[in-house]
Amino acid sequence: MRKSLVIICAFISSAFICRVNAQFKPNIVIIYADDLGYGDVSCYGATKIKTPNIDKVAAGGLRFTNAHSSSATCTPSRFSMLTGMYPWRQEGTRVARGNASLIIPPDVTTLPDILQKAGYTTGVVGKWHLGLGGKEGPDWNGELKPGPLELGFTYSFIMPATGDRAPCIYVENHKVVDLDPADPIEVSFEGKVGNEPTGKDHPELLKLKYTEGGHDQTIVNGVSRIGYMSGGKKARWIDEDMADVFTNRALNFIDKNKSAPFFLYFATHDIHVPHLPHARFAGKSGLGPRGDAILQFDWSVGEVLKALDRLKLTENTMVIISSDNGPAIQDGYEDKGFQMLNGHTPAGSLRGGKYSSFEAGTRVPFIVRWPATIKPGVSGALLCQMDMFASFATLTGQKLTTNNAPDSYDVLNAFLGKSADGRETLVEHSGNIGFSLVKGDWKYIQPSAGAKKNKNNIELGNDPQPQLYNLKNDIGETKNIANENPDKVKELQAILQSIKDKGRSR
């Protein structure tokens, strides 16, 4: 009897300890916008549009003013966040085609890997854009692996690439959702497949017209996409319902895993093109379809917050809101993006935007709320999204090997508002061509060839001469002071080259 009592007490004690440990670890939810600019939300100064749910997170947490994605485009930013490595260290990390193979090798330790080892259930919902399948590419009619489940996620519900690229389908774990075996999917970025109409040949079928070549291929849901697709009719998405579909899946994941620590990477499609928000938001912003998509993104944030409140998880859940790169206007489709700005400035006081070496390319909204630990405020610490890797390893009591996350810095104290210091330097990157280095108040942009602006009038930062800016005095990068500061140019140039040559930065 006494022995049985000891065993029972030990079991209860062990269960209690496990429960306490589970409660101690915060749930982590990353809500990742697409093409949301530094000036696109009201807590960062937007006056022409209101984002109350994002503002609520900012009011209860830390709003960072000098936080960055690693790159000025989507695929490389996502690669870096999940691997803790600058994307230019690996070949094949530029903007991925819709039928690309998985670009993160399954043997690379990822952010969800380390959280899984710490006892977290891990899920990804939304835009993936990191490829699927082995070297032969994805098998849309079979098992789609390797993919997220081979990179540390226990659950996955994704779109393979972007809303403007084929294939226009959802993938849950290893399978295309609602695929009819009698209607197999074929995808090509080399030439037309099947007999589907294209935007180029049948513009009369379009409800949203394209503005440039590439977006004029297979028509799905009245929108012509980049790439060709045939088959999979029952599996195809409806753009206007996409935010609802992804948000509901995110809420289901939270509901199912509310009793133990979970990590959710909720990568929304908003506000990427094509801008086709649900009827609840269409015409509501006064800034055109792009503005309406911002309202839709804010709604998704609000639904997550309501779920956490309902489940009494708010206090011990770290919610992070950010974007994969800066803003793009009218990027491939005639959605009146420029005509409907009405004084709104998507980049705020920053110069450039998506694709750019200027600050608006990578300096993005970044908000962290964890009521149990983080005091509300504003931080100017220099951070990169890939720093979540090393910082969360420390948060969950794990040590990284020298091979893990080589460019991720442990800046946990900055994330938690316990320090005003972030990383010392950051390499900003645009299109595998443009490289910049930020150190303190200084920014150096490496000389590069190419156009000054792209088709959408975004300043790319290309210049055959070195550029130097003092961001403290000139956040808009209006005055190149390289000629007046040759020693500072040489210093930053040397640091940039050293980081590139070393193969790792920490």
N, C-alpha and C positions, 0 to 999 in steps of 0.2 A: 504494500500500500504506500509506504514511504517512498520507495523507488519510483512508483508510478506518479506520485505527487511531484517529485523532483523533475521527472521527464515532462510532465504537463506544464510546470512552472517555467522550465527552460524553453518549451515550445512557445508559450505565451510571451515570454521575454524576447525571444528571437523575432516573433511576429511583430511585437511592439517596436523593436529596434528597426526592423525593415520598414514599418509604416512611418516611423519618424524620419528615417533616411529618405524615403520616397517623398515625404512632405517637404523636406529641406531642399531638395533639388527643385529648382523652378522649372515649370513647363516653359518651353521656348517656342514662340510663334514668330516667324519672319514673314511679313506681308510685303511682297516684292512687286512694285509697280513696274510698268514697262514704258519707257520714254517720258516719265513724269519729271518735269523740270524743277529746278531750285525755286523758281518763282511761281509754280503752278498751284500752290496750296496757301491758304490764308495765314497759317501760322508762320510762314516764311515771307509774308509781306504782300501776298496777292490781295488786291482790293476789288477786283472785278468778278471774283468767284469766291464762294464760301465752302469750306471743307470742314464742317463741324466735328465729324468723327475723328479725323486726323488731328484736328486741333485739340480734341479731348485727350488724346494720347499724349500730345505735346504738353498740355497743361499739367498732366499728372506724371510726367517723366522728364527726361533730358532731351533737349533739342540741340543737335550738333550743327554748327555752322561751317565746319571745315572737314566734312566727311565725304568720302569718295567711293565710287565704283572703281575697279582697276582699269577699266577701259571705257571708251566712248561709244561702244556698240555692245549688243546684247550677248552673243555667244561667249566672247572672251570674259565678260564680267561674271557671268554665271559659272564659267569654268574656274575662275580665280576664287570666287566665294566658297565653292565646294571643295577645292583642293588646297587653298592657301598658297598658291603659286602664281606668279605672273604668267599670263597666257602666252606671251611671246617666247617663253622658255621651251615651249613645245610646238612642233609643227602641227598645222591643221586646226588651229583654234580661232580662225577668223569666222565671220558669220556663216553658219552651217546651212547647207541645203536641207530641204525637207526629207531627203532620203539618205542623209549622211550616216555613216557608221558611228558608233559610240566613240566620242573623242577623249573621254577619260578612261584610261586603262583600268580594268577591274582590280588590278593588284595595287593600285594607288590608294592610300588611306585617305578617306574623305571626312568632311565635317559630320555627316550622319554616321559614319563608321565609329568615330570617337564617342559620339553621344549614345550610340547603341551599346558600346562597351561599358558605358556608365549607367546602363539600365534603362535607357529611354526607348520608347516605341517611336519610330521615326516614319514620317509620311511626307510625300511631295504631292501637291495638287496644283495643276495649272500648266503654265508654259514651261516646256523642257528645253528645247533647242540646243541639245548637246549630243544629238545623234542616238541611234538605236542599232543594235545588232553588231555582229563581227565585221571582219574585213570585207566580206561579201555584201554587206549592207543589210537593211532590215527586210525581214520576210513578213510582209503585211498580212499574209493569209495564214501564217503559222504562229510560232512563238517568237515574240519580239524580245530577244535577249542576246547579249547582255544589255542591260539598261539600268534604270534606277534601283531595282532590287538587288543588282549585283554591285551597287556602289554604297550600300549601307542603309537603304530605305526598306522598311518593312511593308509599306503600302505605297502605291503609286496610281494616280489618276491624272493623266497628262494629255496635252496636245503635243505632237512630236516636234513642231518647229514654231512657226508664227502664223498669225491669222491671215497673212497675205501670201502664204506658201502652201502648196500641196504637200502632203495629203491633208484634207480637211476632215479629220476624224479625231476621236478620243481613244486613248489607250489606257486600259486598266490593268495594272500589273504587267503581264506578258501578252495580253490579247487586245485586239481592236474591239471596241465596244459595239455591239449590235451588228457585227459583220455577218452577212448572209453568205455561206460557202458557195452558193450557186452564183454569186455575183462578186468574184474575186477582185481585189484591188491591184492596180498597176500604176506605178508612179515613175515619171521620167523628168529629168532636167536637161536632157540632151535633145529630145525631139518628141513630137506628138505621139500619144498612145490612145487607142480607141477612137471613138467618133464623137466625143464630147465637143460642144461648141466652144470657141475661144472668144475672148473679148475683142481680139484683133479682127476676127472675121465676122463677128456678130455683135457689134456695139449696141444694136437695138434691144438686146436681151439684158442689158445691164441696168441695175438700179443705182449703181455707184460707178461712175466712169473713171477710168484710169488716166493718169497724166504722163506716163512715161513707159517706154518699152520694158518688158519684163513682167509688168503687172497686167499683161494683156493675154494671158494664156487661159487654161481651163476655167470655165465659169462654174462656180458653186454658189448657190443661194443668191444668184443675181450679181455676183462679184467675180471679176476675172482675177486670177491669182498668178503668182510666180510659179512656174512649173506646170506639168501636165499630169492629169489623173483620169483614170477610168475605173468603173466599178465602185463597189461599196456604197451604193445609193442609200441603203437604210442606215448606214453608219455615219453619214455626213452630218456635220454640225450645222446649226442655225446660228449665225453670228449674234443676232439680237438676244438669244437665250444663253450665250456663253457665260456671262457673269453669274447668272443664276445657277447654272450647272456647276461651275467651279466652286462658288461659295457654298452651295449645299453639300458638296463633297467634303469641303474643308470642315464644315460644321459637324457632319457625320463622323469624321475622324476624331474631332475633339470629344464628341459625345461618347464614342466607343472607348476612348482611352483616358477618360476623366479620372480614373481611380489610381493612376500611376503616372510617373513623369513621362511627358511626351514632347517630341520635337516636330513641329509642322512647318514645312517650307511651302508657303502659299504664294505661288508665283502667278499673279493675275495676268490676263491678257491686256487689260486696260493699262495705259491708254494708247496702245499701239494701233496702227492702221490695220484693216479698215475700220473707221469709226462708225459703228452701227449699234449704238446703245439700245437697250430695251425701251419700249414705248413709255415706260415710267419716267425715263430721263430725257428722252428725245425732245429737243426744243426748250428745255428747262433752264439751261445755264445762261442763255443770251450770248454765248460765245461760239455757237455752232456745234457740230457733232463732236469735235475734240473736247470742247468744254463740257458737253453732256457726258462724255466718257470719264472725265474727271469726277463728276458727280456720282457716276456709277461706281468708280473705284472707291470713293469715300463711303458709299453705301455698303460695299463689301467689307470695308474696315469696321463699320458700325455693326454689321451682323456678327462678326467675330467677337466684338466687345460685348454685345448682348448675350451671346452664348456663354462667354466666360463669367459674366455676372450671374446668369441663370444657374450655372453649375457651381457657383461660389468658388471659382478658380482665379478670379481677378488678382487677388492679393499676392499670390505666389506664381504668377505667370509673367514671364518677360516677353513683352510684345515689341517687336522691332519693325519699323516701317521705313522702307527705302525704295530706290529705283535703280534699274540696271545701267542707266546712262541719262544724259540730258535730253532736252526736248527736241522734237522734230515737228515741223508744221507742213501739212499737205504733202506727206511723204509717199507719193505714188498714186493718190486718188484725188479726184475733184470733190473735196468736202468743204470748200470755202474756208479753209483754215486761216488764210491770211486776211480775207475780207471780213471775217467774223471775230477777229481779235478784240476789236472795240477798246483798245487801250491796254489790254492785258499783255503782260510781258512774261512769257513762259520761263525765261532764264533769269528773271529778276534783274539784279544789277550786274550779272555776269556776262561775259562775252562768249559768243559761239553757241554751241548746242551739240546734239548728237553728231558723232563723226569728227568732232573738233578737238584740236590740241589746246584750245583755250579752256578756261575754267568750267564753263557751262557743259563741257563734254563729260566730265566725271564728277564734278562737285554737285552732289544731289541731296535731296532731303534725307535726313537720317535721324530717327527718333527712337529712343529706348525708354520703355516704361516697365517698372517692376515695383509696384507699390510697397511690397514688404521690405525693400532694400534701397531703392533709388529715390533720393529727394528731388523734387521738381526743380528745373533750372535750365540754363543755356550753357553750352560748352563750346569753346573754340579749339579743342584738342584736334590735332591732325590724325585722322583715322582712315582706314580703308576697310571695305566690307570683308576682305579676306582675313582681317585681323580677328574676326569672330572665331576663327578656327583655333588659334593658340589661346585666345582669351577664354573660350568655353572649355578648352582642355583644362586650364587652371581652375575654372569655376567648378568643374566636376571631379577635380583631384587626379588628373591624368598627366603623365609626362610624355612629351612628344620626342620621338627619335630625331636624329639629324636628317633623316630622309623624309620626314613628315612636314608638310606645309612650310617649305623653305623660305617663303617671303611673308609669312604671317607673324605679326608681333603680338606678344602678350601685353595688351593694354587694358586689361580687365578693370583696373582702377579708374581709368578714363571712362570706360563704358558705364561704370557704376557711379560716376560723379565724385569719386574719392580723390581724383587727381586732375589737374588741368593739363597735364602733359600726355600727349599721345605718342605716335611714332616720330622719329627724328626726320626721316626723309620719305618721300613717296615718288615712285616713277608713275607718271600718267602716260596713257597709251591710247593712240587712235589709229586703227586700221593696220597694225603691224608696220607702219611707216613712221608715224609721228611719235616721238618720245619727248617727254618733258620731265623735269625734276623739280620737286618742291622741297625746300628746306627752310624752315622758319618762315620769315616774311618774303623769301625770294623764290622766284620761279624762272627756270631756264627752259626754253624751248629749242630743241636741237634743229639745225637747219634741215629743210626737206624740200623736195621738188613737188610740183603739183599745183592744182588750181587754188586760187585764193578762196573761192566759194563753190559750193555744190549747186545742184539744180534747184534746191529749195532755199537758196540764198543764205545758207549757214556758212559763216566764216570758219574755214577749216584750220587756220593757223599755219598753213604752209608758207615758208619763206626761205630763200636761199641763204639768208643771213641769220646768225644766232639772235634769239630774242631773250630779253631779260626784263622782268617786271618785279616791282616791289608790291606785293599783294596787300600789305598793310595800308599803303598810301594810295594804291591804284588797283582796287579789286576788279575794275572793269578792263584791266590790261590795255589801257588806252595809249600808254607811252612806253615805247621800247627804249630802255636805258642801257642797252648792252655796250654801246660805244663809250659811254661815260664810266663804265665799271668793268674794264677788261679783266681785272684780277678776279672779280666775283664770277664772271663768265667762265674763266679757266677753272676755278675751284669747283663749280657745279658741274661743269663738263666732265671733269675728272671723276667726280663722285658717281655721276650717271654711268660712265664707262666702266667704272669699277664694279658697280652692281650688275651690269649686263655681263661682264666678263667672269665674275665669280661663280655664276650659276646659282647663287643663293644670296639673300640679303640679310639674314640674321644668323 
